[in-house]
Amino acid sequence: MKLRFWGTRGSLAKPGPDTVRYGGNTSCVEVTSSRGTRLVIDCGTGGHELGRAIMAEGKPSRGHMLISHTHWDHIQGIPFFAPFFVPGHAWDLYAPQGFGESLRETLAGQMEYTYFPVTPEAFGARVRYNNLGEGSFAIEDVTIHTRYLNHPALALAFRIEADGASFVYSCDHEPHDAGAACGTVPLADEDLAHAAFMAGADLIVHDAQYLAHEYAAKRGWGHSTIDYAAAVARTARVPKVVLTHHDPIRTDTMIDAAVSDLRAVAGDGVDIIAAAEGMEITLGSATDATAPADHAKVAGDAIRQGPAAGVPRVLLIARDADIAARIARSLEDEPIALTRVCGLADAVEAGDLAHAGLVLVESGITSPQAIAAAIDDAGVNDTPVVLLGGEGPTGDVAVDRLDEPWSCEYARTRIRTWLMRAECHWAPAAIPHDEAERLAALHALRLLDTPAEERFDRLTRLAAGLFRTPVALISLVDADRQWFKSAAGTDMCETTRESSFCAHAVVAREMLIVPDALADDRFSDNPLVTGPPHIRFYAGTPIHAPGGQPIGTLCILDEKPRDLSPTERGLFADFALTVEAELARPA
């Protein structure tokens, strides 16, 4: 696979005579596998020139844009990325998901009327939005692993594997232990876990905005030193590190000097270079190219289908009123419930541990071992524990720390990260208990992937007209997809099962009505809601094979919220019986 750097600057674009060699555009890296799968990692101002280059290819593009986080210097190129505005092009966007947020709306914020003359509604390409958390997923022949970074916004590192090689993109990230910024302190705890994520990779592209002596004044801003980046590479035993996200004040000459100084003290274990616009790096080879990834072997858990149901709960055990007030300020704009007690015994007595998704403990109140034992007794022994301040080892108990000095903004992001790691997110519909029998009944009909038939198309046209909806479908829910035997009002032919509304109706074995998908925790950030066909209203009623197994649904969709009256619900159920009768009739 080939990497090409289109933007290497951090925080602020800085074109000019002093940044000609390393570049002044903000972060953007293009990755292309030997089979032609195209990824774009971050879309800072460097994305503008990349978009022009893609358009110059003279053919519709298919690509996948991975956004590490949604700070401006990583998304400012999106409104200027030409392929998004041209019909025929197709792109998927991926970015970290917070609580109750729509990725599309987050990315569209910088394109609001006050700031920009056009909105995402002007996109002519097919653009789909995907939420990410920690985990793994596959895109064609590329496997991607994700891990949260230490930054004042929810941010992810990406480990990309293809063509027999792998590299890690880690930008923006700050050492968890401030002492590690100098690059000479052995990495421990979360910093060691950060390095472990990169172990065995061929290359690291790492945030390196600061020099070691600058870090003290920049602590909490969410960036690494060049010394820390080199230490991570040494610890992970990665042979090459590319320093990126260059500080706006750093001229070409200053970058040369910094790299030279770092090489002098780093020794021969790691090849250290600085990222430059236009630089290309090839990893692996076409002879090592793999077939498109076996999705069954890739967890796919990094793709989040929507926000978690319910309100995440944080338990704060703290006596210090100032700490309690700061934590409360950190969460005042978040849909997170905060409970404060002054001691572990109080939390146990009130039963708070059993409901907490995260436990924050003021250092010195009680030992990590006592907290772990109490959590275990409450039957929730995977609940993360975070110490607020303090020093020294924590024994055999896995805890993290929020070290002073910390800002409310920083605490907010760290709490979101801990909760996102532990939270049980909304998931696709469950698998029916009799799935094998259900699939056998579906496949016995021999309808999957067959040409359109007027006997079914007539029914979806009538359903769309009768219920005054723009779209009506006969959906068959297969093992890993839903396929449309008939589709009125759309040219979609299938979607993934994970995003299927109909799969929920099949499991429930009854009519499913969703008056407003955006107001329903199960569906509000579903890719079929945030992207085409922008479902707001859904109604689906199961259709059954002749033996009685639910094999799919008759469903109707609308881009506007609405509902069905009791009379309409009865008619809708009757109409599904008509579809079933047609299924039982020989073609």
Protein Blocks (a to p, Z undefined) as FASTA:
>chain_A
ZZddfbfbehiacedjklmmnopadcddddddfkopacdehjafklmmmmmmmmmnopac
ddddddfbfcfklmmmmmmmmklmpghiacdddddddehiafklmmmmmmgfklocbdfk
lpmbdcddddddeddddehjbccdddddddfbdcddddddeehiacddddddddfblklm
nopaccehjlmmmmmmmgoiabdcddffbcfklmmmmgonlpacfklmmmmmmmnopabd
cdehiafklcfklmmmmmmmmmmmnojmbccddddehiacdehjfklpccdddfklpnol
mpccbdcedjdddddddfblklmmmmmmmmmmpccdddddfbfklmmmnommmmpcbdcd
dehjacfklmmmmmmmnopakbccddeejedjehjadcddddddddfklmmmmmmmmmmm
mpccdddddddfklmmmmmmmmmnomgopacdfklmmmmmmmmmmnopabdcdddddfkb
ccdfbaghiabfbdcfklpmklmmmmnopacddfblklpmklmmgfklmmcehiabdcdd
ddddfkopafbdcddddfbdcdddfklmmmmmmmmmmmmmmmmpcZZ
